[in-house]
């Protein structure tokens, strides 16, 4: 329900006034027609609001589609990044294995270098002790014959070449060691950098995905709110349409009432004229009948049905008074509750009136709104949480007429009647709600 009830309750006031002339002055047909025009204007505004809500919903749906498309792209990017992370992680493991192999190779190379260092040190000491090349000359000069000389010369050349080879290999091993160590450091740093970049990219993509999740949730929440608002507008439009029909019915009733009143006045005038003529004739004839008066019997007035209770209002239901017009559960309870565990407990109209709206509400459950006019003051009553409604929108009801059966529908925690009384119209903020105790009889 929403503020549309403001217009509807006021319209109900005109209807009640036109139908229950004994309670308040009847509303004129022109006033009813004016009120009907206002409702139709309001209905047009509500229709425009519904169209705006549809446009907003379409816009939100388009935004959601864009977000979902972006989320799909991000999901694919995240999947690709995870794939690369797996590949680089495997590459890192391979690099670590290669590092382990190189470390073993470096260890062996170092040991080989150490051994050569010791050998070269021994050779250096030998050169110092023997004078270097002189020892080799002694070897050559000690040959017994030419063949022995050739053999000794070949042996010396081999030894000298071996020394050269040791020096060359030594330098090569040292260079290989340095290159392997440098390559190791470069490869390890490269893989670690790539992996770190991928992890950072993954975090960024996940953050973007989370942001899109939040954005989508916000858009969906906005759509839910607009859908709820649209439902309220549609409900308001239905209420306005029903109220317009009720006013049209009131106009017809008022026309009938005025026609009947005119016919009654005409008949009364004709009867008075006839009575006056008859009296004149009797006087002229000098009648001595003794009565000399009007023998028309006085009509016996029709006795109204006895009210359910004295006063303008009657008790809305039998039961136990369980909750009053007061703060409750952290909010304010703008009505009173009457509970009764019996089956088929009747709910009655608290006063004469016209049903503004009879429908099922998510909060009130089965609910009937009735507009009343009491001594020139308009009231609106709300009877909620009913199991069943026995009157429809626009129905004319009398005080004490059954309008429903007590139930536990809508936002309710047990079988009871939730009854509200508003001085004037009902509105969403319930600013016109008053305590019915002391005005409406309670059990």
VEXMAR-112187 format. One line per field, with one value per residue: residue in one letter; x, y, z of N, C-alpha, C in turn; residue number from 1. Coordinates in steps of 0.2 Angstrom, whole numbers. Example, Ala and Ser with C-alpha at 12.3 -4.5 7.8 and 13.67 -1.06 7.14 Angstrom:
2
res	(a s)
nX	(66 64)
nY	(-28 -11)
nZ	(39 35)
caX	(62 68)
caY	(-22 -5)
caZ	(39 36)
cX	(66 64)
cY	(-16 0)
cZ	(39 39)
n	(1 2)
END
This chain:
443
res	(x x x x x x x x x x x x x x x x x x x x x x x x x x x x x x x x x x x x x x x x x x x x x x x x x x x x x x x x x x x x x x x x x x x x x x x x x x x x x x x x x x x x x x x x x x x x x x x x x x x x x x x x x x x x x x x x x x x x x x x x x x x x x x x x x x x x x x x x x x x x x x x x x x x x x x x x x x x x x x x x x x x x x x x x x x x x x x x x x x x x x x x x x x x x x x x x x x x x x x x x x x x x x x x x x x x x x x x x x x x x x x x x x x x x x x x x x x x x x x x x x x x x x x x x x x x x x x x x x x x x x x x x x x x x x x x x x x x x x x x x x x x x x x x x x x x x x x x x x x x x x x x x x x x x x x x x x x x x x x x x x x x x x x x x x x x x x x x x x x x x x x x x x x x x x x x x x x x x x x x x x x x x x x x x x x x x x x x x x x x x x x x x x x x x x x x x x x x x x x x x x x x x x x x x x x x x x x x x x x x x x x x x x x x x x x x x x x x x x x x x x x x)
nX	(4 2 4 -7 -19 -23 -30 -40 -46 -52 -60 -69 -75 -84 -92 -98 -104 -114 -122 -126 -135 -141 -131 -122 -121 -127 -116 -114 -119 -110 -99 -95 -92 -82 -72 -71 -65 -53 -47 -46 -36 -26 -24 -19 -7 -1 0 9 20 22 26 38 45 46 55 66 69 72 83 92 92 99 111 115 117 128 137 138 143 156 160 161 171 182 182 187 199 205 205 214 225 228 231 243 250 251 259 271 274 277 288 296 299 306 317 322 326 335 344 348 355 365 371 377 385 393 399 407 415 422 429 437 444 451 459 467 473 481 489 495 502 511 519 524 532 541 547 553 562 570 574 566 565 578 579 572 581 591 586 585 598 603 601 604 606 601 588 584 584 575 563 564 563 550 542 545 539 526 523 525 514 503 504 500 487 481 481 473 461 458 456 445 435 434 428 416 410 408 399 388 384 380 370 361 357 351 340 333 329 321 311 305 301 292 282 278 273 262 255 252 244 233 228 223 214 205 201 194 184 177 173 164 155 150 144 135 127 122 115 105 99 94 85 76 70 64 55 47 42 36 26 19 14 6 -3 -9 -14 -24 -32 -36 -44 -54 -59 -64 -74 -82 -86 -93 -104 -109 -113 -123 -132 -134 -141 -152 -157 -160 -169 -179 -182 -187 -198 -205 -207 -215 -226 -230 -233 -244 -253 -255 -261 -272 -278 -281 -290 -300 -304 -308 -319 -327 -330 -337 -348 -354 -354 -360 -354 -347 -334 -325 -312 -296 -296 -286 -275 -262 -246 -236 -220 -206 -197 -180 -167 -161 -146 -129 -122 -124 -121 -110 -100 -97 -91 -78 -75 -76 -67 -50 -42 -26 -15 -11 -12 2 20 30 40 52 46 32 16 2 -11 -24 -25 -35 -38 -44 -47 -56 -66 -70 -72 -82 -79 -83 -90 -86 -93 -106 -102 -91 -83 -66 -55 -53 -43 -28 -14 4 9 -2 -10 -26 -36 -47 -51 -61 -71 -78 -91 -94 -104 -100 -87 -73 -68 -56 -56 -46 -46 -37 -27 -36 -44 -53 -61 -77 -83 -82 -72 -78 -91 -106 -108 -115 -116 -110 -111 -106 -89 -79 -68 -59 -42 -25 -16 -4 9 9 8 0 -17 -28 -37 -31 -34 -36 -38 -41 -41 -48 -39 -31 -13 4 13 5 1 -11 -17 -26 -29 -40 -47 -59 -66 -70 -80 -72 -68)
nY	(-6 12 30 32 29 41 49 40 38 50 51 41 47 56 47 40 50 53 42 39 49 52 52 62 77 75 72 82 78 84 87 73 70 78 73 61 64 69 57 50 58 56 43 43 49 39 29 34 35 21 17 24 17 5 9 12 -1 -8 -1 -5 -18 -19 -13 -23 -34 -29 -29 -42 -47 -42 -48 -61 -59 -56 -68 -77 -71 -73 -87 -89 -83 -90 -102 -98 -96 -108 -114 -107 -109 -123 -121 -115 -124 -133 -125 -124 -138 -138 -129 -136 -147 -139 -134 -146 -149 -137 -139 -151 -145 -136 -144 -150 -139 -136 -147 -146 -134 -138 -147 -138 -130 -139 -141 -128 -127 -136 -131 -120 -127 -135 -127 -125 -127 -133 -145 -153 -152 -159 -171 -174 -173 -184 -195 -211 -215 -211 -215 -216 -203 -197 -203 -198 -184 -184 -188 -177 -167 -171 -170 -156 -152 -157 -149 -137 -140 -142 -130 -123 -130 -127 -114 -114 -121 -112 -101 -108 -111 -98 -93 -102 -99 -86 -88 -96 -87 -77 -84 -89 -77 -72 -81 -80 -66 -66 -75 -68 -56 -62 -67 -55 -49 -59 -56 -43 -45 -53 -44 -35 -44 -46 -33 -31 -41 -35 -24 -29 -35 -23 -17 -27 -26 -13 -15 -24 -16 -6 -14 -18 -5 -3 -13 -8 4 -2 -8 3 9 -1 1 14 13 4 13 23 17 14 27 31 22 28 40 37 31 43 51 43 44 58 59 51 58 70 65 61 73 79 71 73 86 86 78 86 97 91 87 100 105 96 99 112 110 102 112 121 114 113 103 92 81 79 76 83 84 79 63 54 41 42 38 25 26 18 7 7 -6 -13 -7 -15 -11 3 20 27 18 0 -15 -23 -37 -52 -58 -59 -45 -42 -34 -17 0 6 7 -7 -21 -14 -5 5 0 3 0 -11 -27 -42 -57 -74 -90 -99 -107 -100 -86 -72 -56 -39 -25 -9 2 11 12 13 1 4 -3 -20 -34 -44 -42 -42 -38 -35 -46 -54 -41 -27 -11 2 17 29 40 50 60 71 69 61 44 31 13 -1 -18 -32 -47 -57 -73 -75 -64 -56 -46 -35 -23 -6 -10 -6 -5 -10 -5 -17 -27 -43 -44 -52 -66 -71 -73 -79 -72 -65 -54 -60 -68 -77 -82 -69 -52 -38 -22 -6 12 27 44 52 50 35 33 29 32 32 43 48 39 34 30 17 13 18 25 16 2 -11 -28)
nZ	(0 -2 -4 -12 -6 1 -9 -12 0 3 -8 -4 6 0 -6 5 11 2 1 14 20 32 41 37 28 11 -3 -17 -35 -44 -36 -34 -47 -50 -40 -46 -58 -53 -48 -60 -66 -57 -59 -72 -70 -62 -71 -80 -71 -70 -82 -82 -73 -79 -89 -82 -77 -88 -92 -81 -83 -95 -91 -82 -91 -98 -87 -84 -96 -95 -84 -89 -98 -89 -81 -91 -93 -81 -80 -90 -85 -74 -80 -86 -74 -69 -79 -78 -65 -66 -75 -66 -57 -65 -68 -55 -54 -63 -58 -47 -53 -60 -49 -43 -54 -53 -41 -44 -54 -46 -37 -47 -51 -39 -38 -49 -46 -35 -42 -51 -42 -37 -49 -50 -39 -42 -53 -47 -39 -48 -58 -69 -86 -87 -81 -90 -101 -95 -95 -109 -113 -107 -115 -122 -135 -152 -154 -141 -138 -146 -140 -128 -130 -136 -125 -116 -123 -123 -109 -108 -116 -109 -98 -103 -108 -96 -90 -100 -99 -86 -86 -95 -87 -76 -83 -88 -75 -70 -80 -80 -66 -68 -78 -71 -61 -68 -75 -64 -58 -69 -70 -58 -58 -68 -63 -52 -58 -64 -53 -47 -57 -57 -44 -47 -57 -50 -40 -49 -53 -41 -39 -49 -46 -34 -40 -49 -39 -33 -44 -46 -34 -35 -46 -40 -30 -39 -45 -34 -32 -43 -42 -32 -38 -48 -40 -34 -45 -48 -37 -38 -50 -46 -36 -44 -51 -40 -37 -48 -46 -34 -39 -48 -38 -31 -40 -42 -29 -28 -38 -33 -22 -27 -34 -23 -16 -25 -25 -12 -12 -21 -14 -3 -9 -14 -2 3 -6 -4 9 8 0 9 19 12 9 21 29 42 49 60 62 54 50 43 38 34 37 49 43 49 55 48 57 61 59 74 81 81 92 103 97 85 81 81 89 81 81 91 104 112 119 114 110 110 104 103 106 100 99 95 86 81 85 76 78 85 92 91 97 94 96 91 78 62 65 65 56 58 50 57 56 47 29 15 5 2 -3 -5 -4 -6 4 5 17 26 23 20 18 22 18 24 21 31 36 50 59 51 51 43 43 42 42 45 42 45 41 39 37 26 15 14 7 -7 -16 -17 -11 -2 15 30 48 58 49 42 36 34 39 54 53 49 40 29 36 49 66 72 74 72 73 66 69 63 65 57 58 45 30 26 26 20 30 41 48 51 60 74 92 93 104 116 106 97 102 111 114)
caX	(0 5 0 -13 -25 -25 -35 -45 -50 -56 -66 -73 -79 -89 -97 -101 -109 -119 -126 -128 -137 -143 -125 -119 -124 -125 -112 -118 -116 -105 -93 -93 -89 -75 -68 -69 -60 -46 -45 -44 -30 -21 -23 -15 0 2 2 16 25 23 30 45 48 48 61 72 70 75 90 95 93 105 118 117 120 135 142 139 148 162 162 163 178 186 183 191 206 207 207 221 231 229 235 250 254 253 265 277 276 281 294 300 301 311 323 325 329 341 348 351 360 371 375 381 391 398 403 412 420 426 433 442 449 455 464 472 477 486 494 499 506 517 523 527 537 546 551 558 568 574 576 561 567 585 578 570 587 595 583 587 605 605 599 610 607 597 582 582 583 568 558 564 560 542 540 545 534 519 522 523 507 499 503 496 480 478 480 467 455 457 452 438 431 432 423 410 407 405 393 383 381 376 364 357 354 346 334 329 326 316 305 302 298 286 277 276 268 256 251 249 238 228 225 220 208 200 198 190 179 174 170 159 150 146 140 129 122 119 110 100 95 90 80 71 67 60 50 43 39 31 20 15 11 1 -8 -12 -18 -30 -36 -39 -49 -60 -63 -68 -80 -87 -89 -98 -110 -112 -116 -130 -136 -136 -146 -158 -160 -163 -175 -184 -184 -191 -205 -208 -209 -221 -232 -232 -237 -250 -257 -257 -266 -279 -281 -283 -296 -306 -306 -312 -326 -331 -332 -342 -355 -357 -355 -360 -352 -344 -326 -323 -305 -293 -297 -280 -272 -255 -241 -232 -213 -202 -192 -173 -165 -157 -139 -126 -121 -126 -116 -109 -96 -98 -85 -76 -74 -76 -60 -46 -38 -20 -10 -14 -10 8 27 30 46 56 43 26 10 -3 -18 -25 -26 -40 -37 -49 -45 -62 -66 -75 -74 -84 -76 -89 -89 -86 -98 -108 -97 -90 -76 -61 -51 -53 -38 -23 -8 9 10 -9 -14 -32 -37 -53 -51 -68 -71 -84 -92 -97 -105 -96 -79 -72 -63 -54 -54 -42 -46 -32 -25 -42 -44 -57 -65 -84 -85 -77 -70 -84 -97 -109 -108 -119 -112 -111 -111 -99 -85 -73 -67 -53 -37 -18 -13 1 14 6 11 -6 -24 -31 -39 -27 -39 -33 -43 -38 -45 -46 -37 -25 -7 9 17 0 1 -18 -19 -27 -31 -47 -50 -63 -70 -74 -80 -68 -70)
caY	(0 18 36 33 29 47 51 35 39 56 49 37 51 58 41 38 56 53 36 39 56 53 53 68 80 71 75 83 74 88 85 67 70 82 69 56 67 69 51 48 62 53 36 44 50 33 25 37 32 14 17 26 11 0 11 11 -8 -10 2 -9 -25 -18 -12 -30 -38 -27 -31 -50 -48 -40 -53 -67 -58 -57 -75 -80 -69 -76 -94 -89 -81 -96 -107 -96 -97 -116 -115 -103 -113 -129 -119 -113 -131 -136 -121 -126 -144 -137 -126 -142 -150 -135 -134 -152 -148 -132 -143 -155 -141 -133 -149 -151 -133 -136 -152 -143 -129 -141 -149 -132 -127 -143 -140 -122 -128 -140 -126 -116 -131 -138 -122 -125 -131 -136 -152 -156 -153 -165 -178 -175 -175 -191 -200 -216 -215 -206 -217 -214 -196 -196 -205 -193 -178 -185 -188 -170 -163 -173 -167 -149 -151 -158 -143 -132 -142 -141 -123 -121 -133 -124 -107 -115 -123 -106 -98 -111 -110 -91 -92 -106 -96 -80 -90 -98 -81 -74 -88 -89 -70 -71 -84 -77 -60 -67 -78 -62 -52 -66 -67 -48 -49 -63 -52 -37 -48 -56 -38 -33 -48 -45 -27 -33 -45 -30 -19 -33 -36 -17 -17 -32 -24 -8 -18 -27 -10 -3 -19 -17 1 -4 -17 -3 8 -6 -9 10 10 -5 4 20 11 2 18 27 13 15 34 31 19 33 45 34 31 50 52 39 47 64 58 48 64 74 62 61 80 81 67 76 92 84 76 92 101 87 88 107 105 92 103 118 107 101 118 124 110 114 96 91 74 79 75 89 84 74 56 50 38 44 33 22 26 11 6 4 -12 -11 -7 -20 -8 10 24 26 12 -6 -19 -26 -44 -55 -61 -57 -40 -44 -29 -10 6 7 4 -14 -24 -9 0 7 -4 8 -3 -15 -34 -45 -64 -79 -97 -102 -107 -95 -80 -66 -49 -35 -18 -5 7 11 15 10 -2 7 -9 -27 -37 -48 -38 -46 -37 -35 -52 -52 -34 -23 -4 5 24 30 47 50 66 75 68 55 39 25 7 -7 -25 -36 -54 -61 -79 -74 -57 -57 -40 -32 -15 -2 -12 -2 -10 -7 -6 -24 -32 -47 -42 -57 -71 -70 -78 -78 -71 -59 -54 -62 -73 -80 -80 -63 -47 -32 -17 1 17 33 50 55 45 30 34 24 34 31 49 49 33 35 24 16 12 24 27 9 -3 -17 -34)
caZ	(0 -2 -3 -16 -2 2 -13 -11 7 2 -12 0 10 -4 -7 11 12 -3 2 21 21 39 45 35 22 5 -8 -24 -40 -47 -32 -35 -53 -49 -37 -51 -63 -50 -48 -66 -67 -53 -62 -78 -67 -60 -77 -82 -66 -71 -88 -80 -69 -84 -93 -77 -76 -95 -92 -76 -86 -100 -87 -79 -96 -99 -82 -85 -101 -93 -79 -93 -100 -83 -80 -96 -92 -74 -82 -94 -80 -70 -84 -86 -68 -69 -84 -75 -59 -69 -77 -60 -54 -70 -67 -49 -55 -67 -53 -43 -58 -61 -42 -43 -59 -51 -36 -47 -57 -41 -35 -52 -51 -34 -39 -54 -42 -32 -47 -54 -37 -37 -54 -49 -34 -45 -57 -43 -36 -53 -63 -74 -92 -86 -79 -96 -105 -93 -98 -116 -114 -104 -120 -123 -142 -155 -153 -134 -138 -149 -135 -122 -133 -136 -118 -114 -127 -120 -103 -108 -119 -104 -93 -107 -108 -89 -90 -104 -96 -80 -88 -97 -81 -72 -87 -88 -69 -70 -85 -77 -61 -71 -81 -65 -57 -73 -76 -58 -57 -74 -69 -52 -60 -72 -58 -47 -62 -65 -47 -46 -62 -54 -39 -50 -60 -45 -37 -54 -53 -35 -40 -54 -42 -30 -45 -51 -34 -32 -49 -45 -28 -38 -50 -35 -27 -44 -46 -29 -33 -49 -40 -28 -43 -51 -35 -33 -51 -47 -32 -41 -55 -42 -33 -49 -52 -34 -37 -53 -43 -30 -43 -50 -32 -29 -45 -40 -23 -30 -42 -28 -17 -31 -35 -16 -15 -30 -23 -6 -14 -24 -9 1 -13 -14 5 4 -10 0 15 5 -2 15 22 7 9 28 32 50 50 67 62 51 49 38 40 31 43 49 42 54 53 48 63 59 63 80 79 85 98 102 95 78 79 85 90 75 82 97 106 118 117 115 109 109 100 107 104 101 96 92 81 84 83 74 78 91 90 94 95 95 93 88 70 58 69 60 57 56 49 63 55 40 25 8 5 -2 -6 -2 -7 -2 4 8 24 29 22 17 21 19 20 23 22 35 38 56 61 47 51 39 46 38 46 41 46 42 42 39 33 20 14 11 3 -12 -17 -19 -8 3 20 36 54 61 43 42 30 34 44 57 51 51 34 28 41 55 69 75 72 76 69 67 67 63 64 55 57 39 25 27 22 21 36 46 52 54 64 81 96 93 111 118 100 94 107 111 119)
cX	(4 1 -6 -19 -27 -31 -41 -50 -54 -62 -71 -78 -85 -94 -101 -106 -115 -124 -129 -130 -139 -137 -122 -122 -122 -121 -116 -115 -110 -98 -90 -89 -82 -70 -66 -64 -53 -43 -42 -37 -24 -19 -18 -8 3 4 8 21 27 28 38 49 50 54 67 74 74 82 94 97 99 111 120 120 127 140 143 143 155 165 164 170 183 187 187 198 209 209 213 226 233 233 242 254 256 259 271 279 280 288 299 303 307 317 326 329 335 346 352 356 366 375 379 387 396 402 409 417 425 431 439 447 453 461 469 476 483 492 499 504 512 521 527 533 543 550 556 564 573 577 572 564 574 584 576 576 591 593 585 594 607 603 605 611 601 589 579 580 576 562 558 561 552 539 540 540 527 518 521 516 502 498 499 489 477 477 474 461 453 453 445 433 429 427 416 406 404 399 387 380 377 370 359 353 349 340 330 325 320 310 301 298 291 280 274 271 262 252 248 243 232 224 221 213 203 197 193 183 174 170 164 153 146 142 134 124 118 113 104 95 91 84 74 67 62 54 45 39 34 25 16 11 5 -5 -12 -17 -25 -35 -40 -45 -55 -63 -67 -74 -85 -90 -94 -105 -113 -115 -123 -135 -139 -142 -153 -161 -163 -169 -181 -187 -188 -198 -209 -211 -215 -227 -235 -236 -244 -255 -259 -262 -273 -282 -284 -290 -302 -308 -310 -319 -330 -334 -337 -349 -358 -358 -355 -358 -349 -337 -323 -316 -302 -293 -291 -276 -264 -250 -237 -225 -210 -197 -185 -171 -160 -150 -135 -124 -123 -120 -115 -105 -98 -91 -84 -76 -74 -69 -57 -42 -31 -14 -14 -10 -4 14 27 36 50 53 36 20 4 -10 -19 -26 -31 -39 -43 -47 -50 -62 -72 -77 -76 -80 -82 -86 -90 -91 -100 -102 -97 -83 -72 -58 -52 -48 -33 -17 -2 11 3 -12 -20 -35 -43 -52 -58 -67 -78 -85 -97 -98 -101 -89 -78 -67 -62 -53 -51 -43 -42 -31 -30 -40 -47 -60 -72 -87 -80 -77 -77 -91 -99 -110 -112 -115 -115 -112 -105 -96 -80 -73 -60 -48 -30 -14 -8 6 11 9 6 -12 -27 -33 -34 -32 -35 -39 -39 -43 -44 -44 -31 -19 -1 13 12 0 -6 -21 -20 -29 -38 -51 -53 -67 -74 -74 -76 -70 -67)
cY	(6 24 37 33 36 50 47 36 45 55 45 41 54 53 40 44 56 48 37 46 57 54 60 71 76 75 76 79 78 87 78 66 73 77 63 58 67 63 48 52 58 46 37 45 44 29 28 35 25 13 19 21 6 2 10 3 -11 -7 -3 -16 -24 -17 -19 -34 -36 -29 -39 -51 -47 -45 -60 -66 -59 -64 -79 -78 -72 -83 -94 -87 -87 -102 -105 -97 -104 -117 -113 -107 -119 -127 -117 -119 -134 -132 -123 -133 -143 -133 -131 -145 -146 -134 -140 -151 -143 -135 -147 -151 -138 -138 -150 -145 -134 -141 -149 -138 -132 -144 -144 -130 -132 -142 -133 -123 -132 -136 -122 -121 -134 -133 -122 -130 -134 -143 -156 -157 -159 -171 -179 -177 -181 -197 -205 -216 -211 -208 -215 -207 -194 -197 -200 -186 -178 -184 -181 -166 -164 -170 -159 -147 -152 -152 -138 -134 -141 -134 -120 -124 -129 -117 -108 -117 -117 -102 -101 -110 -103 -90 -96 -102 -90 -82 -92 -92 -78 -78 -88 -82 -69 -74 -82 -70 -61 -70 -72 -58 -56 -66 -60 -47 -53 -59 -46 -40 -50 -50 -35 -37 -47 -38 -27 -36 -40 -26 -23 -34 -29 -16 -21 -29 -18 -10 -21 -21 -7 -8 -19 -11 1 -8 -12 2 5 -7 -2 11 6 -2 10 18 8 8 23 24 14 22 34 28 24 38 43 33 38 52 49 42 54 64 55 54 69 71 62 68 81 77 70 82 91 82 81 96 97 88 95 108 102 96 109 115 106 107 122 121 111 107 96 84 74 79 81 89 79 67 51 48 41 38 31 22 19 12 4 -2 -10 -12 -13 -17 -1 14 23 20 6 -10 -23 -34 -46 -58 -58 -51 -41 -39 -22 -6 9 5 -3 -17 -20 -4 2 3 1 5 -7 -22 -38 -53 -68 -85 -101 -102 -102 -89 -74 -60 -45 -28 -14 0 7 14 11 7 1 2 -15 -31 -41 -44 -43 -44 -38 -42 -50 -46 -31 -16 -1 12 25 38 47 57 71 74 61 51 34 19 2 -13 -30 -43 -59 -68 -78 -67 -59 -51 -38 -25 -12 -4 -7 -7 -6 -9 -13 -29 -36 -45 -47 -62 -71 -75 -76 -77 -65 -60 -54 -68 -77 -78 -74 -58 -41 -26 -10 6 24 39 54 49 41 33 29 26 33 37 50 44 36 29 23 15 18 27 21 5 -9 -22 -34)
cZ	(0 -2 -7 -12 0 -2 -13 -5 6 -2 -9 4 7 -5 -1 12 8 -2 9 23 28 43 44 29 15 0 -14 -29 -43 -42 -33 -42 -53 -46 -42 -56 -60 -49 -54 -68 -63 -56 -68 -75 -65 -66 -80 -78 -68 -77 -87 -77 -74 -88 -88 -77 -82 -95 -87 -79 -91 -96 -84 -85 -98 -93 -82 -90 -99 -88 -83 -95 -95 -81 -85 -95 -86 -76 -86 -90 -76 -74 -85 -80 -67 -73 -81 -69 -61 -71 -72 -57 -58 -69 -60 -50 -58 -63 -49 -47 -59 -54 -41 -48 -57 -45 -39 -50 -52 -38 -40 -52 -45 -35 -44 -50 -39 -36 -50 -49 -36 -43 -53 -44 -38 -50 -53 -41 -42 -58 -69 -80 -92 -85 -86 -101 -102 -95 -105 -117 -111 -109 -121 -131 -145 -154 -146 -134 -140 -144 -130 -124 -133 -130 -115 -117 -124 -113 -103 -111 -113 -99 -97 -107 -101 -88 -94 -101 -89 -81 -91 -92 -77 -76 -87 -81 -68 -74 -82 -71 -63 -74 -76 -62 -62 -74 -70 -57 -62 -72 -63 -53 -63 -68 -54 -51 -63 -59 -46 -51 -60 -49 -42 -53 -55 -41 -42 -54 -47 -36 -44 -50 -38 -35 -47 -46 -33 -38 -48 -39 -31 -42 -45 -32 -32 -45 -41 -29 -38 -47 -36 -32 -46 -46 -34 -39 -51 -42 -35 -46 -51 -39 -38 -51 -46 -34 -42 -50 -38 -33 -45 -44 -30 -34 -44 -34 -24 -34 -38 -24 -21 -32 -28 -14 -19 -27 -16 -7 -17 -19 -4 -3 -13 -7 6 0 -6 6 13 3 4 18 18 8 16 31 40 52 57 67 60 49 44 41 37 37 43 48 48 52 53 53 60 62 69 79 83 92 97 100 87 76 84 85 84 75 89 98 112 115 119 114 107 105 104 104 105 96 92 87 85 81 82 74 85 88 94 92 97 92 90 80 68 62 65 62 54 54 55 62 48 36 18 8 0 -6 -2 -7 -3 -2 7 15 28 28 18 21 18 22 18 25 26 36 44 59 57 47 47 43 41 43 42 46 42 45 42 35 26 21 11 8 -2 -12 -20 -15 -3 9 26 43 56 55 43 35 29 39 47 55 53 44 34 33 48 59 73 73 76 71 71 64 68 62 63 54 50 34 28 23 24 28 42 50 54 58 71 85 95 99 114 112 98 100 106 116 125)
n	(1 2 3 4 5 6 7 8 9 10 11 12 13 14 15 16 17 18 19 20 21 22 23 24 25 26 27 28 29 30 31 32 33 34 35 36 37 38 39 40 41 42 43 44 45 46 47 48 49 50 51 52 53 54 55 56 57 58 59 60 61 62 63 64 65 66 67 68 69 70 71 72 73 74 75 76 77 78 79 80 81 82 83 84 85 86 87 88 89 90 91 92 93 94 95 96 97 98 99 100 101 102 103 104 105 106 107 108 109 110 111 112 113 114 115 116 117 118 119 120 121 122 123 124 125 126 127 128 129 130 131 132 133 134 135 136 137 138 139 140 141 142 143 144 145 146 147 148 149 150 151 152 153 154 155 156 157 158 159 160 161 162 163 164 165 166 167 168 169 170 171 172 173 174 175 176 177 178 179 180 181 182 183 184 185 186 187 188 189 190 191 192 193 194 195 196 197 198 199 200 201 202 203 204 205 206 207 208 209 210 211 212 213 214 215 216 217 218 219 220 221 222 223 224 225 226 227 228 229 230 231 232 233 234 235 236 237 238 239 240 241 242 243 244 245 246 247 248 249 250 251 252 253 254 255 256 257 258 259 260 261 262 263 264 265 266 267 268 269 270 271 272 273 274 275 276 277 278 279 280 281 282 283 284 285 286 287 288 289 290 291 292 293 294 295 296 297 298 299 300 301 302 303 304 305 306 307 308 309 310 311 312 313 314 315 316 317 318 319 320 321 322 323 324 325 326 327 328 329 330 331 332 333 334 335 336 337 338 339 340 341 342 343 344 345 346 347 348 349 350 351 352 353 354 355 356 357 358 359 360 361 362 363 364 365 366 367 368 369 370 371 372 373 374 375 376 377 378 379 380 381 382 383 384 385 386 387 388 389 390 391 392 393 394 395 396 397 398 399 400 401 402 403 404 405 406 407 408 409 410 411 412 413 414 415 416 417 418 419 420 421 422 423 424 425 426 427 428 429 430 431 432 433 434 435 436 437 438 439 440 441 442 443)
END
